[in-house]
Amino acid sequence: IPIEETIKKRVSTRTYDSKRLSVYDKENLLEEISKLTNPFGENVRIHFIEKDTASNGEKLGTYGVIKGASAFLGVTTDKTEFGLVAAGY
């Protein structure tokens, strides 16, 4: 199958256990996030987002349909030469 056709047919559906993060796990995750750096000197911000998704799923951005999740990480960075590279790092 040609790669272009495969990309057009791709469907992204993610289903997760609806169990919420424990307070302990959330605190540990936030602590580890606060320690993150990147070798590019870019301002990368990681956001912890809590949002209940609908039981039949919810389309978030262009990523696909997410079911059962209630905690997400979002990443933002400045629009600089290495901003996206630093965010991926």
N, C-alpha and C positions, 0 to 999 in steps of 0.2 A: 504494500500500500504506500503510495507517495506520502511523504511527511506532511505536506500541506493538507491533504485529505484527512490524515490522522488528527492533526491539530484542530481542524474544523469540527470533527466528530466527537472530540473529547468532552466528557461530562465529569464534573468534579462534585461528588457527593460524599460528605463526611458525616458519619454517625458516631456519637460518643455516648458513654455512660453518663447519665444525668447527675451522677454523684458530684456534689460541690467539693471544692478544695477545703481541706481543714484549715483552721486558723494557723496552725503550726506550719503547714505546707505553704500557705500564702505568705506568711512572714518570711520564711526561708527563701522563697522565690524572690520576693521584693528585696531582700538583703543581697542576694546574688546579683540581681539586676543592678543594684546601686554600685557594685564593684566593677562592672564591665567598662572596658576601655577599648580603643582601637588604635592601631599603629599609624593612622593617617592624620591624627589630630583633629578629626571632624567632630562636630557636635551632634551626636546620635542620641535620641531620646527614646526610651522604651516605656510604653504605657501599659499598665495593667487595667484591663477593662472587664467589668462584670456585667453581664447582660443575659437574661434568660432567653433562649431561642424557642420559637414555637415548636410544639410537639411534632408538627408535620414538616419542620425545617424552616429555615429562614435564609434568604439570599443576602449575603453580606458583601458589598462591593462587587468585584468581578471574580472573586475567588471560587464561588460555587455555593451549594446548599449545605448548610451546617445544621445538624440535628443533635439535640441533647447537651450541647456545650453551654456552660454558663460563665466561663472565664477565657479571656483572649489576651494575647500580647499584640500590641500595635507598635510600629517603629516609624519614627519621623526623623528627618535630618534636613540640614540646610541644603539649598540648591547650589552645590559647589562641584568642582571638578571630581572630587573623590567622595562626595556625600553618600551616594548609593553604594559604592564599594565598601565604605566604612559600615554602613547599615547591614550589608550582607555579611561582613566579617563578624 
